[in-house]
Amino acid sequence: RLVRDDGRIPAERNTNYKIIRTFENEPNDENLDNVDASKFGSYFDLIKIKKFRYKNPR
């Protein structure tokens, strides 16, 4: 969004800085972007759950 606000067209580049593809049009909203946060949850809530913490098997 920052790139478009500056009047430029976003582009994906490779390690040699050559353009792989450009993004001429605005991306469409994904269905997950429109889900209410209370239903979907958040990353910060998820990382608080001890059940999903990594345990080193050694």
mmCIF file of the N, C-alpha and C atoms, coordinates in Angstrom:
data_MODEL
# 
_entry.id   MODEL 
# 
loop_
_atom_site.group_PDB 
_atom_site.id 
_atom_site.type_symbol 
_atom_site.label_atom_id 
_atom_site.label_alt_id 
_atom_site.label_comp_id 
_atom_site.label_asym_id 
_atom_site.label_entity_id 
_atom_site.label_seq_id 
_atom_site.pdbx_PDB_ins_code 
_atom_site.Cartn_x 
_atom_site.Cartn_y 
_atom_site.Cartn_z 
_atom_site.occupancy 
_atom_site.B_iso_or_equiv 
_atom_site.pdbx_formal_charge 
_atom_site.auth_seq_id 
_atom_site.auth_comp_id 
_atom_site.auth_asym_id 
_atom_site.auth_atom_id 
_atom_site.pdbx_PDB_model_num 
ATOM 1   N N  . ARG A 1 1  ? 0.829   -1.188  0.000   1.00 0.00 ? 1  ARG A N  1 
ATOM 2   C CA . ARG A 1 1  ? 0.000   0.000   0.000   1.00 0.00 ? 1  ARG A CA 1 
ATOM 3   C C  . ARG A 1 1  ? 0.870   1.247   0.000   1.00 0.00 ? 1  ARG A C  1 
ATOM 4   N N  . LEU A 1 2  ? 1.937   1.219   0.730   1.00 0.00 ? 2  LEU A N  1 
ATOM 5   C CA . LEU A 1 2  ? 2.837   2.363   0.803   1.00 0.00 ? 2  LEU A CA 1 
ATOM 6   C C  . LEU A 1 2  ? 3.390   2.708   -0.573  1.00 0.00 ? 2  LEU A C  1 
ATOM 7   N N  . VAL A 1 3  ? 3.706   1.683   -1.350  1.00 0.00 ? 3  VAL A N  1 
ATOM 8   C CA . VAL A 1 3  ? 4.241   1.885   -2.695  1.00 0.00 ? 3  VAL A CA 1 
ATOM 9   C C  . VAL A 1 3  ? 3.197   2.554   -3.578  1.00 0.00 ? 3  VAL A C  1 
ATOM 10  N N  . ARG A 1 4  ? 1.978   2.070   -3.534  1.00 0.00 ? 4  ARG A N  1 
ATOM 11  C CA . ARG A 1 4  ? 0.903   2.654   -4.355  1.00 0.00 ? 4  ARG A CA 1 
ATOM 12  C C  . ARG A 1 4  ? 0.598   4.090   -3.930  1.00 0.00 ? 4  ARG A C  1 
ATOM 13  N N  . ASP A 1 5  ? 0.628   4.367   -2.640  1.00 0.00 ? 5  ASP A N  1 
ATOM 14  C CA . ASP A 1 5  ? 0.376   5.728   -2.155  1.00 0.00 ? 5  ASP A CA 1 
ATOM 15  C C  . ASP A 1 5  ? 1.433   6.701   -2.653  1.00 0.00 ? 5  ASP A C  1 
ATOM 16  N N  . ASP A 1 6  ? 2.614   6.194   -2.971  1.00 0.00 ? 6  ASP A N  1 
ATOM 17  C CA . ASP A 1 6  ? 3.700   7.025   -3.502  1.00 0.00 ? 6  ASP A CA 1 
ATOM 18  C C  . ASP A 1 6  ? 3.610   7.169   -5.023  1.00 0.00 ? 6  ASP A C  1 
ATOM 19  N N  . GLY A 1 7  ? 2.570   6.550   -5.630  1.00 0.00 ? 7  GLY A N  1 
ATOM 20  C CA . GLY A 1 7  ? 2.377   6.667   -7.071  1.00 0.00 ? 7  GLY A CA 1 
ATOM 21  C C  . GLY A 1 7  ? 3.169   5.662   -7.884  1.00 0.00 ? 7  GLY A C  1 
ATOM 22  N N  . ARG A 1 8  ? 3.653   4.615   -7.245  1.00 0.00 ? 8  ARG A N  1 
ATOM 23  C CA . ARG A 1 8  ? 4.439   3.595   -7.934  1.00 0.00 ? 8  ARG A CA 1 
ATOM 24  C C  . ARG A 1 8  ? 3.661   2.300   -8.063  1.00 0.00 ? 8  ARG A C  1 
ATOM 25  N N  . ILE A 1 9  ? 4.157   1.396   -8.887  1.00 0.00 ? 9  ILE A N  1 
ATOM 26  C CA . ILE A 1 9  ? 3.535   0.090   -9.089  1.00 0.00 ? 9  ILE A CA 1 
ATOM 27  C C  . ILE A 1 9  ? 4.399   -0.956  -8.382  1.00 0.00 ? 9  ILE A C  1 
ATOM 28  N N  . PRO A 1 10 ? 3.821   -1.729  -7.458  1.00 0.00 ? 10 PRO A N  1 
ATOM 29  C CA . PRO A 1 10 ? 4.594   -2.760  -6.765  1.00 0.00 ? 10 PRO A CA 1 
ATOM 30  C C  . PRO A 1 10 ? 5.081   -3.835  -7.733  1.00 0.00 ? 10 PRO A C  1 
ATOM 31  N N  . ALA A 1 11 ? 6.258   -4.376  -7.444  1.00 0.00 ? 11 ALA A N  1 
ATOM 32  C CA . ALA A 1 11 ? 6.833   -5.419  -8.291  1.00 0.00 ? 11 ALA A CA 1 
ATOM 33  C C  . ALA A 1 11 ? 7.567   -6.438  -7.434  1.00 0.00 ? 11 ALA A C  1 
ATOM 34  N N  . GLU A 1 12 ? 7.558   -7.684  -7.896  1.00 0.00 ? 12 GLU A N  1 
ATOM 35  C CA . GLU A 1 12 ? 8.340   -8.747  -7.265  1.00 0.00 ? 12 GLU A CA 1 
ATOM 36  C C  . GLU A 1 12 ? 9.649   -8.845  -8.025  1.00 0.00 ? 12 GLU A C  1 
ATOM 37  N N  . ARG A 1 13 ? 10.755  -8.886  -7.309  1.00 0.00 ? 13 ARG A N  1 
ATOM 38  C CA . ARG A 1 13 ? 12.073  -8.936  -7.950  1.00 0.00 ? 13 ARG A CA 1 
ATOM 39  C C  . ARG A 1 13 ? 12.842  -10.163 -7.484  1.00 0.00 ? 13 ARG A C  1 
ATOM 40  N N  . ASN A 1 14 ? 13.801  -10.592 -8.308  1.00 0.00 ? 14 ASN A N  1 
ATOM 41  C CA . ASN A 1 14 ? 14.644  -11.723 -7.928  1.00 0.00 ? 14 ASN A CA 1 
ATOM 42  C C  . ASN A 1 14 ? 15.905  -11.210 -7.237  1.00 0.00 ? 14 ASN A C  1 
ATOM 43  N N  . THR A 1 15 ? 16.839  -12.095 -6.945  1.00 0.00 ? 15 THR A N  1 
ATOM 44  C CA . THR A 1 15 ? 18.046  -11.699 -6.220  1.00 0.00 ? 15 THR A CA 1 
ATOM 45  C C  . THR A 1 15 ? 18.941  -10.764 -7.022  1.00 0.00 ? 15 THR A C  1 
ATOM 46  N N  . ASN A 1 16 ? 18.792  -10.754 -8.334  1.00 0.00 ? 16 ASN A N  1 
ATOM 47  C CA . ASN A 1 16 ? 19.554  -9.831  -9.183  1.00 0.00 ? 16 ASN A CA 1 
ATOM 48  C C  . ASN A 1 16 ? 18.796  -8.533  -9.436  1.00 0.00 ? 16 ASN A C  1 
ATOM 49  N N  . TYR A 1 17 ? 17.705  -8.354  -8.735  1.00 0.00 ? 17 TYR A N  1 
ATOM 50  C CA . TYR A 1 17 ? 16.856  -7.164  -8.788  1.00 0.00 ? 17 TYR A CA 1 
ATOM 51  C C  . TYR A 1 17 ? 16.133  -6.994  -10.119 1.00 0.00 ? 17 TYR A C  1 
ATOM 52  N N  . LYS A 1 18 ? 16.025  -8.083  -10.870 1.00 0.00 ? 18 LYS A N  1 
ATOM 53  C CA . LYS A 1 18 ? 15.241  -8.040  -12.102 1.00 0.00 ? 18 LYS A CA 1 
ATOM 54  C C  . LYS A 1 18 ? 13.776  -8.279  -11.746 1.00 0.00 ? 18 LYS A C  1 
ATOM 55  N N  . ILE A 1 19 ? 12.891  -7.601  -12.448 1.00 0.00 ? 19 ILE A N  1 
ATOM 56  C CA . ILE A 1 19 ? 11.464  -7.723  -12.167 1.00 0.00 ? 19 ILE A CA 1 
ATOM 57  C C  . ILE A 1 19 ? 10.947  -9.071  -12.646 1.00 0.00 ? 19 ILE A C  1 
ATOM 58  N N  . ILE A 1 20 ? 10.311  -9.801  -11.743 1.00 0.00 ? 20 ILE A N  1 
ATOM 59  C CA . ILE A 1 20 ? 9.682   -11.081 -12.070 1.00 0.00 ? 20 ILE A CA 1 
ATOM 60  C C  . ILE A 1 20 ? 8.248   -10.832 -12.521 1.00 0.00 ? 20 ILE A C  1 
ATOM 61  N N  . ARG A 1 21 ? 7.522   -10.018 -11.752 1.00 0.00 ? 21 ARG A N  1 
ATOM 62  C CA . ARG A 1 21 ? 6.152   -9.661  -12.124 1.00 0.00 ? 21 ARG A CA 1 
ATOM 63  C C  . ARG A 1 21 ? 5.785   -8.346  -11.451 1.00 0.00 ? 21 ARG A C  1 
ATOM 64  N N  . THR A 1 22 ? 4.817   -7.665  -12.038 1.00 0.00 ? 22 THR A N  1 
ATOM 65  C CA . THR A 1 22 ? 4.319   -6.426  -11.451 1.00 0.00 ? 22 THR A CA 1 
ATOM 66  C C  . THR A 1 22 ? 2.867   -6.627  -11.028 1.00 0.00 ? 22 THR A C  1 
ATOM 67  N N  . PHE A 1 23 ? 2.428   -5.783  -10.141 1.00 0.00 ? 23 PHE A N  1 
ATOM 68  C CA . PHE A 1 23 ? 1.071   -5.855  -9.608  1.00 0.00 ? 23 PHE A CA 1 
ATOM 69  C C  . PHE A 1 23 ? 0.339   -4.569  -9.994  1.00 0.00 ? 23 PHE A C  1 
ATOM 70  N N  . GLU A 1 24 ? -0.129  -4.551  -11.238 1.00 0.00 ? 24 GLU A N  1 
ATOM 71  C CA . GLU A 1 24 ? -0.785  -3.365  -11.795 1.00 0.00 ? 24 GLU A CA 1 
ATOM 72  C C  . GLU A 1 24 ? -2.082  -3.036  -11.063 1.00 0.00 ? 24 GLU A C  1 
ATOM 73  N N  . ASN A 1 25 ? -2.872  -4.045  -10.758 1.00 0.00 ? 25 ASN A N  1 
ATOM 74  C CA . ASN A 1 25 ? -4.186  -3.832  -10.145 1.00 0.00 ? 25 ASN A CA 1 
ATOM 75  C C  . ASN A 1 25 ? -4.122  -4.051  -8.645  1.00 0.00 ? 25 ASN A C  1 
ATOM 76  N N  . GLU A 1 26 ? -5.035  -3.398  -7.945  1.00 0.00 ? 26 GLU A N  1 
ATOM 77  C CA . GLU A 1 26 ? -5.149  -3.606  -6.500  1.00 0.00 ? 26 GLU A CA 1 
ATOM 78  C C  . GLU A 1 26 ? -5.542  -5.052  -6.236  1.00 0.00 ? 26 GLU A C  1 
ATOM 79  N N  . PRO A 1 27 ? -4.963  -5.690  -5.228  1.00 0.00 ? 27 PRO A N  1 
ATOM 80  C CA . PRO A 1 27 ? -5.374  -7.062  -4.909  1.00 0.00 ? 27 PRO A CA 1 
ATOM 81  C C  . PRO A 1 27 ? -6.795  -7.087  -4.356  1.00 0.00 ? 27 PRO A C  1 
ATOM 82  N N  . ASN A 1 28 ? -7.494  -8.167  -4.654  1.00 0.00 ? 28 ASN A N  1 
ATOM 83  C CA . ASN A 1 28 ? -8.846  -8.345  -4.125  1.00 0.00 ? 28 ASN A CA 1 
ATOM 84  C C  . ASN A 1 28 ? -8.773  -8.712  -2.651  1.00 0.00 ? 28 ASN A C  1 
ATOM 85  N N  . ASP A 1 29 ? -9.785  -8.308  -1.899  1.00 0.00 ? 29 ASP A N  1 
ATOM 86  C CA . ASP A 1 29 ? -9.845  -8.698  -0.491  1.00 0.00 ? 29 ASP A CA 1 
ATOM 87  C C  . ASP A 1 29 ? -10.041 -10.203 -0.398  1.00 0.00 ? 29 ASP A C  1 
ATOM 88  N N  . GLU A 1 30 ? -9.295  -10.826 0.461   1.00 0.00 ? 30 GLU A N  1 
ATOM 89  C CA . GLU A 1 30 ? -9.461  -12.246 0.725   1.00 0.00 ? 30 GLU A CA 1 
ATOM 90  C C  . GLU A 1 30 ? -10.608 -12.422 1.716   1.00 0.00 ? 30 GLU A C  1 
ATOM 91  N N  . ASN A 1 31 ? -11.263 -13.558 1.657   1.00 0.00 ? 31 ASN A N  1 
ATOM 92  C CA . ASN A 1 31 ? -12.364 -13.821 2.586   1.00 0.00 ? 31 ASN A CA 1 
ATOM 93  C C  . ASN A 1 31 ? -11.904 -13.763 4.035   1.00 0.00 ? 31 ASN A C  1 
ATOM 94  N N  . LEU A 1 32 ? -10.693 -14.226 4.312   1.00 0.00 ? 32 LEU A N  1 
ATOM 95  C CA . LEU A 1 32 ? -10.197 -14.217 5.689   1.00 0.00 ? 32 LEU A CA 1 
ATOM 96  C C  . LEU A 1 32 ? -9.942  -12.804 6.194   1.00 0.00 ? 32 LEU A C  1 
ATOM 97  N N  . ASP A 1 33 ? -9.705  -11.864 5.289   1.00 0.00 ? 33 ASP A N  1 
ATOM 98  C CA . ASP A 1 33 ? -9.500  -10.481 5.711   1.00 0.00 ? 33 ASP A CA 1 
ATOM 99  C C  . ASP A 1 33 ? -10.771 -9.856  6.264   1.00 0.00 ? 33 ASP A C  1 
ATOM 100 N N  . ASN A 1 34 ? -11.912 -10.418 5.914   1.00 0.00 ? 34 ASN A N  1 
ATOM 101 C CA . ASN A 1 34 ? -13.189 -9.850  6.330   1.00 0.00 ? 34 ASN A CA 1 
ATOM 102 C C  . ASN A 1 34 ? -13.812 -10.548 7.534   1.00 0.00 ? 34 ASN A C  1 
ATOM 103 N N  . VAL A 1 35 ? -13.136 -11.552 8.096   1.00 0.00 ? 35 VAL A N  1 
ATOM 104 C CA . VAL A 1 35 ? -13.660 -12.269 9.262   1.00 0.00 ? 35 VAL A CA 1 
ATOM 105 C C  . VAL A 1 35 ? -13.426 -11.420 10.507  1.00 0.00 ? 35 VAL A C  1 
ATOM 106 N N  . ASP A 1 36 ? -14.437 -11.359 11.354  1.00 0.00 ? 36 ASP A N  1 
ATOM 107 C CA . ASP A 1 36 ? -14.338 -10.598 12.592  1.00 0.00 ? 36 ASP A CA 1 
ATOM 108 C C  . ASP A 1 36 ? -13.240 -11.180 13.480  1.00 0.00 ? 36 ASP A C  1 
ATOM 109 N N  . ALA A 1 37 ? -12.428 -10.326 14.066  1.00 0.00 ? 37 ALA A N  1 
ATOM 110 C CA . ALA A 1 37 ? -11.298 -10.770 14.885  1.00 0.00 ? 37 ALA A CA 1 
ATOM 111 C C  . ALA A 1 37 ? -11.740 -11.615 16.073  1.00 0.00 ? 37 ALA A C  1 
ATOM 112 N N  . SER A 1 38 ? -12.920 -11.343 16.627  1.00 0.00 ? 38 SER A N  1 
ATOM 113 C CA . SER A 1 38 ? -13.385 -12.121 17.780  1.00 0.00 ? 38 SER A CA 1 
ATOM 114 C C  . SER A 1 38 ? -13.670 -13.573 17.389  1.00 0.00 ? 38 SER A C  1 
ATOM 115 N N  . LYS A 1 39 ? -14.054 -13.817 16.150  1.00 0.00 ? 39 LYS A N  1 
ATOM 116 C CA . LYS A 1 39 ? -14.321 -15.179 15.692  1.00 0.00 ? 39 LYS A CA 1 
ATOM 117 C C  . LYS A 1 39 ? -13.040 -15.878 15.257  1.00 0.00 ? 39 LYS A C  1 
ATOM 118 N N  . PHE A 1 40 ? -12.181 -15.160 14.587  1.00 0.00 ? 40 PHE A N  1 
ATOM 119 C CA . PHE A 1 40 ? -10.973 -15.741 14.020  1.00 0.00 ? 40 PHE A CA 1 
ATOM 120 C C  . PHE A 1 40 ? -9.849  -15.848 15.046  1.00 0.00 ? 40 PHE A C  1 
ATOM 121 N N  . GLY A 1 41 ? -9.800  -14.925 15.985  1.00 0.00 ? 41 GLY A N  1 
ATOM 122 C CA . GLY A 1 41 ? -8.726  -14.903 16.964  1.00 0.00 ? 41 GLY A CA 1 
ATOM 123 C C  . GLY A 1 41 ? -7.565  -14.068 16.465  1.00 0.00 ? 41 GLY A C  1 
ATOM 124 N N  . SER A 1 42 ? -6.480  -14.105 17.198  1.00 0.00 ? 42 SER A N  1 
ATOM 125 C CA . SER A 1 42 ? -5.314  -13.335 16.792  1.00 0.00 ? 42 SER A CA 1 
ATOM 126 C C  . SER A 1 42 ? -4.051  -14.141 17.050  1.00 0.00 ? 42 SER A C  1 
ATOM 127 N N  . TYR A 1 43 ? -2.999  -13.752 16.398  1.00 0.00 ? 43 TYR A N  1 
ATOM 128 C CA . TYR A 1 43 ? -1.706  -14.401 16.586  1.00 0.00 ? 43 TYR A CA 1 
ATOM 129 C C  . TYR A 1 43 ? -1.257  -14.260 18.036  1.00 0.00 ? 43 TYR A C  1 
ATOM 130 N N  . PHE A 1 44 ? -1.458  -13.090 18.611  1.00 0.00 ? 44 PHE A N  1 
ATOM 131 C CA . PHE A 1 44 ? -1.000  -12.846 19.976  1.00 0.00 ? 44 PHE A CA 1 
ATOM 132 C C  . PHE A 1 44 ? -1.754  -13.697 20.993  1.00 0.00 ? 44 PHE A C  1 
ATOM 133 N N  . ASP A 1 45 ? -3.026  -13.965 20.735  1.00 0.00 ? 45 ASP A N  1 
ATOM 134 C CA . ASP A 1 45 ? -3.769  -14.877 21.609  1.00 0.00 ? 45 ASP A CA 1 
ATOM 135 C C  . ASP A 1 45 ? -3.274  -16.307 21.439  1.00 0.00 ? 45 ASP A C  1 
ATOM 136 N N  . LEU A 1 46 ? -2.967  -16.691 20.224  1.00 0.00 ? 46 LEU A N  1 
ATOM 137 C CA . LEU A 1 46 ? -2.510  -18.047 19.939  1.00 0.00 ? 46 LEU A CA 1 
ATOM 138 C C  . LEU A 1 46 ? -1.172  -18.350 20.615  1.00 0.00 ? 46 LEU A C  1 
ATOM 139 N N  . ILE A 1 47 ? -0.243  -17.423 20.596  1.00 0.00 ? 47 ILE A N  1 
ATOM 140 C CA . ILE A 1 47 ? 1.078   -17.703 21.172  1.00 0.00 ? 47 ILE A CA 1 
ATOM 141 C C  . ILE A 1 47 ? 1.056   -17.771 22.695  1.00 0.00 ? 47 ILE A C  1 
ATOM 142 N N  . LYS A 1 48 ? -0.034  -17.336 23.309  1.00 0.00 ? 48 LYS A N  1 
ATOM 143 C CA . LYS A 1 48 ? -0.165  -17.440 24.761  1.00 0.00 ? 48 LYS A CA 1 
ATOM 144 C C  . LYS A 1 48 ? -0.577  -18.840 25.208  1.00 0.00 ? 48 LYS A C  1 
ATOM 145 N N  . ILE A 1 49 ? -1.092  -19.660 24.298  1.00 0.00 ? 49 ILE A N  1 
ATOM 146 C CA . ILE A 1 49 ? -1.578  -20.993 24.642  1.00 0.00 ? 49 ILE A CA 1 
ATOM 147 C C  . ILE A 1 49 ? -0.388  -21.941 24.794  1.00 0.00 ? 49 ILE A C  1 
ATOM 148 N N  . LYS A 1 50 ? -0.207  -22.492 25.979  1.00 0.00 ? 50 LYS A N  1 
ATOM 149 C CA . LYS A 1 50 ? 0.950   -23.351 26.244  1.00 0.00 ? 50 LYS A CA 1 
ATOM 150 C C  . LYS A 1 50 ? 0.895   -24.666 25.476  1.00 0.00 ? 50 LYS A C  1 
ATOM 151 N N  . LYS A 1 51 ? -0.289  -25.094 25.093  1.00 0.00 ? 51 LYS A N  1 
ATOM 152 C CA . LYS A 1 51 ? -0.457  -26.349 24.360  1.00 0.00 ? 51 LYS A CA 1 
ATOM 153 C C  . LYS A 1 51 ? 0.339   -26.349 23.051  1.00 0.00 ? 51 LYS A C  1 
ATOM 154 N N  . PHE A 1 52 ? 0.494   -25.197 22.445  1.00 0.00 ? 52 PHE A N  1 
ATOM 155 C CA . PHE A 1 52 ? 1.156   -25.103 21.150  1.00 0.00 ? 52 PHE A CA 1 
ATOM 156 C C  . PHE A 1 52 ? 2.622   -24.681 21.246  1.00 0.00 ? 52 PHE A C  1 
ATOM 157 N N  . ARG A 1 53 ? 3.169   -24.651 22.438  1.00 0.00 ? 53 ARG A N  1 
ATOM 158 C CA . ARG A 1 53 ? 4.573   -24.269 22.599  1.00 0.00 ? 53 ARG A CA 1 
ATOM 159 C C  . ARG A 1 53 ? 5.485   -25.406 22.164  1.00 0.00 ? 53 ARG A C  1 
ATOM 160 N N  . TYR A 1 54 ? 6.595   -25.058 21.560  1.00 0.00 ? 54 TYR A N  1 
ATOM 161 C CA . TYR A 1 54 ? 7.573   -26.056 21.134  1.00 0.00 ? 54 TYR A CA 1 
ATOM 162 C C  . TYR A 1 54 ? 8.300   -26.599 22.352  1.00 0.00 ? 54 TYR A C  1 
ATOM 163 N N  . LYS A 1 55 ? 8.441   -27.918 22.397  1.00 0.00 ? 55 LYS A N  1 
ATOM 164 C CA . LYS A 1 55 ? 9.200   -28.559 23.464  1.00 0.00 ? 55 LYS A CA 1 
ATOM 165 C C  . LYS A 1 55 ? 10.343  -29.319 22.820  1.00 0.00 ? 55 LYS A C  1 
ATOM 166 N N  . ASN A 1 56 ? 11.543  -29.009 23.232  1.00 0.00 ? 56 ASN A N  1 
ATOM 167 C CA . ASN A 1 56 ? 12.717  -29.676 22.689  1.00 0.00 ? 56 ASN A CA 1 
ATOM 168 C C  . ASN A 1 56 ? 12.722  -31.120 23.183  1.00 0.00 ? 56 ASN A C  1 
ATOM 169 N N  . PRO A 1 57 ? 12.735  -32.097 22.273  1.00 0.00 ? 57 PRO A N  1 
ATOM 170 C CA . PRO A 1 57 ? 12.650  -33.505 22.681  1.00 0.00 ? 57 PRO A CA 1 
ATOM 171 C C  . PRO A 1 57 ? 13.925  -34.042 23.322  1.00 0.00 ? 57 PRO A C  1 
ATOM 172 N N  . ARG A 1 58 ? 14.968  -33.279 23.377  1.00 0.00 ? 58 ARG A N  1 
ATOM 173 C CA . ARG A 1 58 ? 16.225  -33.781 23.951  1.00 0.00 ? 58 ARG A CA 1 
ATOM 174 C C  . ARG A 1 58 ? 16.240  -33.782 25.434  1.00 0.00 ? 58 ARG A C  1 
# 
